[in-house]
Amino acid sequence: MTDASVLRDFTQPDELSDLTLVISGTPLHVHKQYLAEWSPVWRQMFLEECSSPQGLQEILMPDKNLLEVTELLHSIYSTQKPISETNVKFLLELSEEFQINRVKERCEQFLVNQERSLGILVLAEKYKLRSLYKRCMEYAKTKTLEELDSSPECKKLSQETLLQIYHDKIDMLREYSKDLTQRDRKTKQDCETLRMEKENMKRSLQSIQKLWEVPSKRCFRHIADSAFNYSCPECNEKIYFEIRKLCGEGQHLRRYFPKSQEKNS
Ligand SMILES: [Zn+2]
């Protein structure tokens, strides 16, 4: 048995290998039973060839890349080599061709954890990776029309997907416009509250200003004077209490400002 942490060398046969994949003249020694468990395509191929005396012993794969198929084998054999940025594209392609769903799922899981991009959306659409597709569509709708038009990845998407992106974009903009309308309404309300408050403050200040002109707000000795006498302590005290009273009332006009701000002032 090979240690799971050491990558198997498929160019060397072992006691149980019973099939050779030949790619660019290089033989890769594998196990039918093992491949059949992973891929219904291979399984079918082996079953069909059962009738011949020794069964299928060699598969020529002239259109395949040696490194890519080796990587696929590493990812399904006991080593379970992880999916990475460098192997994910061709592993998707190979697992699609041989219907190796578990590898395909692992590829999708890997891509779901990557930063979203239009390139990943292309893969999600091509290999029908539903949750990845949904995740990338959420991202695509946030791109501007210019970004979408100039993206080479976008040209690889189907008309249906492009239409769906535009459709989602319109929905998103509609939501945005609704939000703006609400905020506009709120701002207008705040504006009106502040305006009323300003008017009330103005009125309050005006009534404080008038205190000096009201004879009844002075002490009895200066009631008949034509102007306020600042040098009289009694008059000053009377007016001080009046001002305090009006200021106290003025505080209650401050409806707009939150309570915490009032405490600080
Ligand atoms: Zn006085």
py3Dmol code that shows the C-alpha trace and the ligand (Angstrom):
import py3Dmol

protein = """\
ATOM      1  CA  MET A   1       0.000   0.000   0.000  1.00  0.00           C
ATOM      2  CA  THR A   2       1.215   3.510  -0.775  1.00  0.00           C
ATOM      3  CA  ASP A   3       1.369   6.179   1.861  1.00  0.00           C
ATOM      4  CA  ALA A   4      -1.534   8.566   1.229  1.00  0.00           C
ATOM      5  CA  SER A   5       0.702  11.595   1.687  1.00  0.00           C
ATOM      6  CA  VAL A   6       3.101  10.504  -1.089  1.00  0.00           C
ATOM      7  CA  LEU A   7       1.910  10.991  -4.633  1.00  0.00           C
ATOM      8  CA  ARG A   8       1.598   7.737  -6.526  1.00  0.00           C
ATOM      9  CA  ASP A   9       3.807   7.350  -9.612  1.00  0.00           C
ATOM     10  CA  PHE A  10       1.380   6.165 -12.265  1.00  0.00           C
ATOM     11  CA  THR A  11       4.151   5.433 -14.766  1.00  0.00           C
ATOM     12  CA  GLN A  12       5.135   2.458 -12.562  1.00  0.00           C
ATOM     13  CA  PRO A  13       2.775  -0.560 -12.496  1.00  0.00           C
ATOM     14  CA  ASP A  14       1.937  -2.189  -9.155  1.00  0.00           C
ATOM     15  CA  GLU A  15       0.772  -5.741  -8.356  1.00  0.00           C
ATOM     16  CA  LEU A  16      -2.873  -4.886  -8.909  1.00  0.00           C
ATOM     17  CA  SER A  17      -2.809  -2.451 -11.834  1.00  0.00           C
ATOM     18  CA  ASP A  18      -4.802  -3.937 -14.683  1.00  0.00           C
ATOM     19  CA  LEU A  19      -5.199  -1.060 -17.149  1.00  0.00           C
ATOM     20  CA  THR A  20      -2.911   1.326 -18.962  1.00  0.00           C
ATOM     21  CA  LEU A  21      -3.854   4.790 -20.134  1.00  0.00           C
ATOM     22  CA  VAL A  22      -1.503   5.822 -22.905  1.00  0.00           C
ATOM     23  CA  ILE A  23      -0.992   9.525 -23.384  1.00  0.00           C
ATOM     24  CA  SER A  24       1.663  10.937 -25.739  1.00  0.00           C
ATOM     25  CA  GLY A  25       3.418   7.554 -25.610  1.00  0.00           C
ATOM     26  CA  THR A  26       3.552   7.476 -21.800  1.00  0.00           C
ATOM     27  CA  PRO A  27       1.732   4.608 -20.083  1.00  0.00           C
ATOM     28  CA  LEU A  28      -0.119   5.357 -16.856  1.00  0.00           C
ATOM     29  CA  HIS A  29      -0.862   2.250 -14.808  1.00  0.00           C
ATOM     30  CA  VAL A  30      -4.255   2.341 -13.131  1.00  0.00           C
ATOM     31  CA  HIS A  31      -6.950   0.100 -11.673  1.00  0.00           C
ATOM     32  CA  LYS A  32     -10.196  -0.529 -13.484  1.00  0.00           C
ATOM     33  CA  GLN A  33     -12.161  -1.199 -10.326  1.00  0.00           C
ATOM     34  CA  TYR A  34     -11.009   2.074  -8.842  1.00  0.00           C
ATOM     35  CA  LEU A  35     -11.700   4.181 -11.936  1.00  0.00           C
ATOM     36  CA  ALA A  36     -15.096   2.519 -12.382  1.00  0.00           C
ATOM     37  CA  GLU A  37     -16.093   3.584  -8.891  1.00  0.00           C
ATOM     38  CA  TRP A  38     -15.403   7.206  -9.720  1.00  0.00           C
ATOM     39  CA  SER A  39     -16.594   7.457 -13.299  1.00  0.00           C
ATOM     40  CA  PRO A  40     -19.735   5.915 -14.822  1.00  0.00           C
ATOM     41  CA  VAL A  41     -18.220   6.675 -18.242  1.00  0.00           C
ATOM     42  CA  TRP A  42     -15.201   4.497 -17.541  1.00  0.00           C
ATOM     43  CA  ARG A  43     -17.357   1.866 -15.878  1.00  0.00           C
ATOM     44  CA  GLN A  44     -19.479   1.577 -19.014  1.00  0.00           C
ATOM     45  CA  MET A  45     -16.362   1.406 -21.163  1.00  0.00           C
ATOM     46  CA  PHE A  46     -14.929  -1.482 -19.087  1.00  0.00           C
ATOM     47  CA  LEU A  47     -18.228  -3.379 -19.067  1.00  0.00           C
ATOM     48  CA  GLU A  48     -18.559  -3.139 -22.836  1.00  0.00           C
ATOM     49  CA  GLU A  49     -15.075  -4.539 -23.324  1.00  0.00           C
ATOM     50  CA  CYS A  50     -15.678  -7.430 -20.913  1.00  0.00           C
ATOM     51  CA  SER A  51     -16.549  -9.812 -23.703  1.00  0.00           C
ATOM     52  CA  SER A  52     -13.000  -9.903 -25.093  1.00  0.00           C
ATOM     53  CA  PRO A  53     -10.768 -12.635 -23.532  1.00  0.00           C
ATOM     54  CA  GLN A  54      -8.614 -10.417 -21.289  1.00  0.00           C
ATOM     55  CA  GLY A  55     -10.960  -7.479 -21.207  1.00  0.00           C
ATOM     56  CA  LEU A  56      -9.761  -3.989 -21.894  1.00  0.00           C
ATOM     57  CA  GLN A  57      -6.085  -3.564 -21.079  1.00  0.00           C
ATOM     58  CA  GLU A  58      -5.101  -0.322 -22.715  1.00  0.00           C
ATOM     59  CA  ILE A  59      -6.825   2.944 -23.528  1.00  0.00           C
ATOM     60  CA  LEU A  60      -5.174   5.339 -25.950  1.00  0.00           C
ATOM     61  CA  MET A  61      -5.921   8.951 -25.125  1.00  0.00           C
ATOM     62  CA  PRO A  62      -4.235  10.874 -27.937  1.00  0.00           C
ATOM     63  CA  ASP A  63      -6.183  14.095 -27.383  1.00  0.00           C
ATOM     64  CA  LYS A  64      -5.346  14.361 -23.680  1.00  0.00           C
ATOM     65  CA  ASN A  65      -2.582  16.149 -21.816  1.00  0.00           C
ATOM     66  CA  LEU A  66      -0.348  13.856 -19.728  1.00  0.00           C
ATOM     67  CA  LEU A  67       0.033  16.287 -16.817  1.00  0.00           C
ATOM     68  CA  GLU A  68      -3.686  17.002 -16.686  1.00  0.00           C
ATOM     69  CA  VAL A  69      -4.744  13.350 -16.639  1.00  0.00           C
ATOM     70  CA  THR A  70      -2.061  12.588 -14.033  1.00  0.00           C
ATOM     71  CA  GLU A  71      -3.451  15.415 -11.915  1.00  0.00           C
ATOM     72  CA  LEU A  72      -6.954  13.975 -12.292  1.00  0.00           C
ATOM     73  CA  LEU A  73      -5.718  10.565 -11.147  1.00  0.00           C
ATOM     74  CA  HIS A  74      -3.964  12.158  -8.168  1.00  0.00           C
ATOM     75  CA  SER A  75      -7.184  13.879  -7.210  1.00  0.00           C
ATOM     76  CA  ILE A  76      -9.244  10.672  -7.211  1.00  0.00           C
ATOM     77  CA  TYR A  77      -6.723   8.156  -5.882  1.00  0.00           C
ATOM     78  CA  SER A  78      -6.102   7.812  -2.148  1.00  0.00           C
ATOM     79  CA  THR A  79      -3.797  10.846  -2.164  1.00  0.00           C
ATOM     80  CA  GLN A  80      -6.870  12.987  -2.939  1.00  0.00           C
ATOM     81  CA  LYS A  81      -4.679  15.809  -4.152  1.00  0.00           C
ATOM     82  CA  PRO A  82      -6.442  19.095  -3.390  1.00  0.00           C
ATOM     83  CA  ILE A  83      -8.044  21.283  -6.028  1.00  0.00           C
ATOM     84  CA  SER A  84      -6.022  24.412  -6.745  1.00  0.00           C
ATOM     85  CA  GLU A  85      -5.983  27.420  -9.003  1.00  0.00           C
ATOM     86  CA  THR A  86      -3.667  25.625 -11.402  1.00  0.00           C
ATOM     87  CA  ASN A  87      -5.630  22.393 -11.794  1.00  0.00           C
ATOM     88  CA  VAL A  88      -9.245  23.464 -11.323  1.00  0.00           C
ATOM     89  CA  LYS A  89      -9.978  24.287 -14.985  1.00  0.00           C
ATOM     90  CA  PHE A  90      -8.818  21.051 -16.566  1.00  0.00           C
ATOM     91  CA  LEU A  91     -10.074  18.947 -13.652  1.00  0.00           C
ATOM     92  CA  LEU A  92     -13.515  20.407 -14.291  1.00  0.00           C
ATOM     93  CA  GLU A  93     -13.227  19.585 -17.964  1.00  0.00           C
ATOM     94  CA  LEU A  94     -12.012  16.019 -17.378  1.00  0.00           C
ATOM     95  CA  SER A  95     -14.480  15.314 -14.563  1.00  0.00           C
ATOM     96  CA  GLU A  96     -17.280  16.571 -16.818  1.00  0.00           C
ATOM     97  CA  GLU A  97     -16.171  14.294 -19.656  1.00  0.00           C
ATOM     98  CA  PHE A  98     -15.856  11.207 -17.439  1.00  0.00           C
ATOM     99  CA  GLN A  99     -18.747  12.218 -15.168  1.00  0.00           C
ATOM    100  CA  ILE A 100     -16.606  12.140 -12.034  1.00  0.00           C
ATOM    101  CA  ASN A 101     -19.135  14.061  -9.978  1.00  0.00           C
ATOM    102  CA  ARG A 102     -17.232  14.011  -6.710  1.00  0.00           C
ATOM    103  CA  VAL A 103     -14.250  15.754  -8.286  1.00  0.00           C
ATOM    104  CA  LYS A 104     -16.586  18.196  -9.974  1.00  0.00           C
ATOM    105  CA  GLU A 105     -18.185  18.971  -6.606  1.00  0.00           C
ATOM    106  CA  ARG A 106     -14.788  19.506  -5.043  1.00  0.00           C
ATOM    107  CA  CYS A 107     -13.896  21.897  -7.876  1.00  0.00           C
ATOM    108  CA  GLU A 108     -17.094  23.828  -7.261  1.00  0.00           C
ATOM    109  CA  GLN A 109     -16.390  23.945  -3.529  1.00  0.00           C
ATOM    110  CA  PHE A 110     -12.923  25.289  -4.271  1.00  0.00           C
ATOM    111  CA  LEU A 111     -14.273  27.980  -6.596  1.00  0.00           C
ATOM    112  CA  VAL A 112     -17.026  28.999  -4.170  1.00  0.00           C
ATOM    113  CA  ASN A 113     -14.280  29.933  -1.713  1.00  0.00           C
ATOM    114  CA  GLN A 114     -12.372  31.986  -4.284  1.00  0.00           C
ATOM    115  CA  GLU A 115     -12.962  35.678  -4.903  1.00  0.00           C
ATOM    116  CA  ARG A 116     -15.911  36.059  -7.270  1.00  0.00           C
ATOM    117  CA  SER A 117     -15.146  36.943 -10.894  1.00  0.00           C
ATOM    118  CA  LEU A 118     -16.653  36.840 -14.362  1.00  0.00           C
ATOM    119  CA  GLY A 119     -14.114  34.144 -15.266  1.00  0.00           C
ATOM    120  CA  ILE A 120     -15.514  31.887 -12.538  1.00  0.00           C
ATOM    121  CA  LEU A 121     -19.031  32.664 -13.761  1.00  0.00           C
ATOM    122  CA  VAL A 122     -18.007  31.334 -17.189  1.00  0.00           C
ATOM    123  CA  LEU A 123     -16.888  28.060 -15.558  1.00  0.00           C
ATOM    124  CA  ALA A 124     -20.047  27.868 -13.435  1.00  0.00           C
ATOM    125  CA  GLU A 125     -22.217  28.227 -16.510  1.00  0.00           C
ATOM    126  CA  LYS A 126     -20.195  25.854 -18.661  1.00  0.00           C
ATOM    127  CA  TYR A 127     -20.205  23.058 -16.082  1.00  0.00           C
ATOM    128  CA  LYS A 128     -23.646  23.844 -14.643  1.00  0.00           C
ATOM    129  CA  LEU A 129     -22.376  24.472 -11.107  1.00  0.00           C
ATOM    130  CA  ARG A 130     -25.572  25.896  -9.668  1.00  0.00           C
ATOM    131  CA  SER A 131     -24.571  27.438  -6.345  1.00  0.00           C
ATOM    132  CA  LEU A 132     -21.377  28.861  -7.823  1.00  0.00           C
ATOM    133  CA  TYR A 133     -23.419  30.280 -10.708  1.00  0.00           C
ATOM    134  CA  LYS A 134     -25.817  31.984  -8.297  1.00  0.00           C
ATOM    135  CA  ARG A 135     -22.963  33.417  -6.280  1.00  0.00           C
ATOM    136  CA  CYS A 136     -21.209  34.834  -9.357  1.00  0.00           C
ATOM    137  CA  MET A 137     -24.440  36.250 -10.808  1.00  0.00           C
ATOM    138  CA  GLU A 138     -24.800  38.303  -7.614  1.00  0.00           C
ATOM    139  CA  TYR A 139     -21.364  39.674  -8.378  1.00  0.00           C
ATOM    140  CA  ALA A 140     -21.903  40.208 -12.124  1.00  0.00           C
ATOM    141  CA  LYS A 141     -24.898  42.481 -11.628  1.00  0.00           C
ATOM    142  CA  THR A 142     -22.747  44.917  -9.627  1.00  0.00           C
ATOM    143  CA  LYS A 143     -20.455  45.494 -12.636  1.00  0.00           C
ATOM    144  CA  THR A 144     -21.057  48.536 -14.845  1.00  0.00           C
ATOM    145  CA  LEU A 145     -22.232  48.062 -18.435  1.00  0.00           C
ATOM    146  CA  GLU A 146     -18.808  49.278 -19.610  1.00  0.00           C
ATOM    147  CA  GLU A 147     -17.036  46.706 -17.457  1.00  0.00           C
ATOM    148  CA  LEU A 148     -19.301  43.962 -18.785  1.00  0.00           C
ATOM    149  CA  ASP A 149     -18.932  45.072 -22.417  1.00  0.00           C
ATOM    150  CA  SER A 150     -15.148  45.274 -22.249  1.00  0.00           C
ATOM    151  CA  SER A 151     -14.687  41.964 -20.419  1.00  0.00           C
ATOM    152  CA  PRO A 152     -13.409  39.122 -22.634  1.00  0.00           C
ATOM    153  CA  GLU A 153     -14.927  36.646 -20.137  1.00  0.00           C
ATOM    154  CA  CYS A 154     -18.387  38.096 -20.755  1.00  0.00           C
ATOM    155  CA  LYS A 155     -18.141  37.162 -24.420  1.00  0.00           C
ATOM    156  CA  LYS A 156     -17.905  33.519 -23.378  1.00  0.00           C
ATOM    157  CA  LEU A 157     -21.241  33.676 -21.559  1.00  0.00           C
ATOM    158  CA  SER A 158     -24.500  32.570 -23.175  1.00  0.00           C
ATOM    159  CA  GLN A 159     -27.154  35.052 -24.269  1.00  0.00           C
ATOM    160  CA  GLU A 160     -29.438  33.728 -21.523  1.00  0.00           C
ATOM    161  CA  THR A 161     -26.924  34.442 -18.797  1.00  0.00           C
ATOM    162  CA  LEU A 162     -26.137  37.900 -20.194  1.00  0.00           C
ATOM    163  CA  LEU A 163     -29.832  38.725 -20.323  1.00  0.00           C
ATOM    164  CA  GLN A 164     -30.230  37.496 -16.765  1.00  0.00           C
ATOM    165  CA  ILE A 165     -27.357  39.750 -15.639  1.00  0.00           C
ATOM    166  CA  TYR A 166     -29.019  42.777 -17.276  1.00  0.00           C
ATOM    167  CA  HIS A 167     -32.339  41.789 -15.763  1.00  0.00           C
ATOM    168  CA  ASP A 168     -30.785  41.492 -12.268  1.00  0.00           C
ATOM    169  CA  LYS A 169     -29.046  44.816 -12.834  1.00  0.00           C
ATOM    170  CA  ILE A 170     -32.342  46.537 -13.588  1.00  0.00           C
ATOM    171  CA  ASP A 171     -33.875  45.024 -10.443  1.00  0.00           C
ATOM    172  CA  MET A 172     -30.915  46.200  -8.411  1.00  0.00           C
ATOM    173  CA  LEU A 173     -31.158  49.737  -9.823  1.00  0.00           C
ATOM    174  CA  ARG A 174     -34.888  49.773  -9.142  1.00  0.00           C
ATOM    175  CA  GLU A 175     -34.200  48.877  -5.498  1.00  0.00           C
ATOM    176  CA  TYR A 176     -31.554  51.564  -5.368  1.00  0.00           C
ATOM    177  CA  SER A 177     -33.907  54.178  -6.744  1.00  0.00           C
ATOM    178  CA  LYS A 178     -36.573  53.145  -4.232  1.00  0.00           C
ATOM    179  CA  ASP A 179     -34.032  53.577  -1.468  1.00  0.00           C
ATOM    180  CA  LEU A 180     -33.047  57.022  -2.757  1.00  0.00           C
ATOM    181  CA  THR A 181     -36.681  58.108  -2.859  1.00  0.00           C
ATOM    182  CA  GLN A 182     -37.120  57.022   0.746  1.00  0.00           C
ATOM    183  CA  ARG A 183     -33.986  58.815   1.827  1.00  0.00           C
ATOM    184  CA  ASP A 184     -35.064  61.918  -0.064  1.00  0.00           C
ATOM    185  CA  ARG A 185     -38.382  61.878   1.785  1.00  0.00           C
ATOM    186  CA  LYS A 186     -36.609  61.468   5.118  1.00  0.00           C
ATOM    187  CA  THR A 187     -34.221  64.352   4.343  1.00  0.00           C
ATOM    188  CA  LYS A 188     -37.175  66.592   3.479  1.00  0.00           C
ATOM    189  CA  GLN A 189     -38.843  65.699   6.773  1.00  0.00           C
ATOM    190  CA  ASP A 190     -35.664  66.448   8.717  1.00  0.00           C
ATOM    191  CA  CYS A 191     -35.300  69.687   6.833  1.00  0.00           C
ATOM    192  CA  GLU A 192     -38.842  70.739   7.757  1.00  0.00           C
ATOM    193  CA  THR A 193     -38.256  69.818  11.432  1.00  0.00           C
ATOM    194  CA  LEU A 194     -35.076  71.895  11.503  1.00  0.00           C
ATOM    195  CA  ARG A 195     -36.815  74.825   9.844  1.00  0.00           C
ATOM    196  CA  MET A 196     -39.580  74.773  12.464  1.00  0.00           C
ATOM    197  CA  GLU A 197     -37.001  74.535  15.189  1.00  0.00           C
ATOM    198  CA  LYS A 198     -35.100  77.475  13.783  1.00  0.00           C
ATOM    199  CA  GLU A 199     -38.288  79.551  13.724  1.00  0.00           C
ATOM    200  CA  ASN A 200     -39.075  78.616  17.314  1.00  0.00           C
ATOM    201  CA  MET A 201     -35.550  79.464  18.451  1.00  0.00           C
ATOM    202  CA  LYS A 202     -35.762  82.795  16.654  1.00  0.00           C
ATOM    203  CA  ARG A 203     -39.044  83.587  18.377  1.00  0.00           C
ATOM    204  CA  SER A 204     -37.577  82.563  21.709  1.00  0.00           C
ATOM    205  CA  LEU A 205     -34.524  84.788  21.219  1.00  0.00           C
ATOM    206  CA  GLN A 206     -36.698  87.683  20.138  1.00  0.00           C
ATOM    207  CA  SER A 207     -38.764  87.440  23.310  1.00  0.00           C
ATOM    208  CA  ILE A 208     -35.529  87.428  25.381  1.00  0.00           C
ATOM    209  CA  GLN A 209     -34.365  90.513  23.536  1.00  0.00           C
ATOM    210  CA  LYS A 210     -37.636  92.286  24.293  1.00  0.00           C
ATOM    211  CA  LEU A 211     -37.208  91.751  28.065  1.00  0.00           C
ATOM    212  CA  TRP A 212     -35.096  94.890  28.361  1.00  0.00           C
ATOM    213  CA  GLU A 213     -37.906  96.994  26.926  1.00  0.00           C
ATOM    214  CA  VAL A 214     -40.627  95.660  29.259  1.00  0.00           C
ATOM    215  CA  PRO A 215     -40.972  97.940  32.351  1.00  0.00           C
ATOM    216  CA  SER A 216     -42.664  95.244  34.457  1.00  0.00           C
ATOM    217  CA  LYS A 217     -39.495  93.132  34.253  1.00  0.00           C
ATOM    218  CA  ARG A 218     -37.537  95.672  36.294  1.00  0.00           C
ATOM    219  CA  CYS A 219     -37.476  96.497  39.973  1.00  0.00           C
ATOM    220  CA  PHE A 220     -40.117  98.925  41.287  1.00  0.00           C
ATOM    221  CA  ARG A 221     -37.656 101.837  41.428  1.00  0.00           C
ATOM    222  CA  HIS A 222     -36.850 101.665  37.729  1.00  0.00           C
ATOM    223  CA  ILE A 223     -40.267 100.776  36.351  1.00  0.00           C
ATOM    224  CA  ALA A 224     -40.746 104.239  34.913  1.00  0.00           C
ATOM    225  CA  ASP A 225     -37.246 104.535  33.361  1.00  0.00           C
ATOM    226  CA  SER A 226     -37.030 104.920  29.591  1.00  0.00           C
ATOM    227  CA  ALA A 227     -34.191 102.370  29.333  1.00  0.00           C
ATOM    228  CA  PHE A 228     -32.864  99.394  31.287  1.00  0.00           C
ATOM    229  CA  ASN A 229     -30.417 100.294  34.032  1.00  0.00           C
ATOM    230  CA  TYR A 230     -27.598  97.744  33.960  1.00  0.00           C
ATOM    231  CA  SER A 231     -26.064  99.075  37.157  1.00  0.00           C
ATOM    232  CA  CYS A 232     -29.060  98.113  39.350  1.00  0.00           C
ATOM    233  CA  PRO A 233     -28.445  94.694  40.978  1.00  0.00           C
ATOM    234  CA  GLU A 234     -32.176  94.202  41.585  1.00  0.00           C
ATOM    235  CA  CYS A 235     -33.077  94.845  37.947  1.00  0.00           C
ATOM    236  CA  ASN A 236     -30.216  92.597  36.882  1.00  0.00           C
ATOM    237  CA  GLU A 237     -31.406  89.780  39.112  1.00  0.00           C
ATOM    238  CA  LYS A 238     -34.993  90.053  37.886  1.00  0.00           C
ATOM    239  CA  ILE A 239     -33.943  89.974  34.281  1.00  0.00           C
ATOM    240  CA  TYR A 240     -31.501  87.133  34.989  1.00  0.00           C
ATOM    241  CA  PHE A 241     -34.384  84.945  36.228  1.00  0.00           C
ATOM    242  CA  GLU A 242     -36.528  85.888  33.245  1.00  0.00           C
ATOM    243  CA  ILE A 243     -33.737  84.979  30.827  1.00  0.00           C
ATOM    244  CA  ARG A 244     -33.128  81.684  32.602  1.00  0.00           C
ATOM    245  CA  LYS A 245     -36.818  80.865  32.380  1.00  0.00           C
ATOM    246  CA  LEU A 246     -36.992  81.596  28.651  1.00  0.00           C
ATOM    247  CA  CYS A 247     -33.760  79.692  27.974  1.00  0.00           C
ATOM    248  CA  GLY A 248     -35.190  76.736  29.860  1.00  0.00           C
ATOM    249  CA  GLU A 249     -38.236  76.831  27.625  1.00  0.00           C
ATOM    250  CA  GLY A 250     -35.970  77.239  24.587  1.00  0.00           C
ATOM    251  CA  GLN A 251     -34.278  73.908  25.375  1.00  0.00           C
ATOM    252  CA  HIS A 252     -37.562  72.119  24.841  1.00  0.00           C
ATOM    253  CA  LEU A 253     -37.705  73.503  21.337  1.00  0.00           C
ATOM    254  CA  ARG A 254     -34.750  71.368  20.421  1.00  0.00           C
ATOM    255  CA  ARG A 255     -36.730  68.411  19.204  1.00  0.00           C
ATOM    256  CA  TYR A 256     -34.456  67.477  16.382  1.00  0.00           C
ATOM    257  CA  PHE A 257     -31.202  66.915  18.254  1.00  0.00           C
ATOM    258  CA  PRO A 258     -30.759  63.634  20.058  1.00  0.00           C
ATOM    259  CA  LYS A 259     -30.735  63.616  23.875  1.00  0.00           C
ATOM    260  CA  SER A 260     -27.036  62.754  24.243  1.00  0.00           C
ATOM    261  CA  GLN A 261     -26.092  65.921  22.417  1.00  0.00           C
ATOM    262  CA  GLU A 262     -28.214  67.983  24.776  1.00  0.00           C
ATOM    263  CA  LYS A 263     -26.346  66.585  27.757  1.00  0.00           C
ATOM    264  CA  ASN A 264     -23.001  67.596  26.315  1.00  0.00           C
ATOM    265  CA  SER A 265     -24.022  71.168  25.525  1.00  0.00           C
TER     266      SER A 265
END
"""
ligand_1 = """\
1
ZN
Zn -33.705 98.548 39.417
"""
view = py3Dmol.view(width=600, height=400)
view.addModel(protein, "pdb")
view.setStyle({"model": 0}, {"cartoon": {"style": "trace"}})
view.addModel(ligand_1, "xyz")
view.setStyle({"model": 1}, {"stick": {}})
view.zoomTo()
view.show()
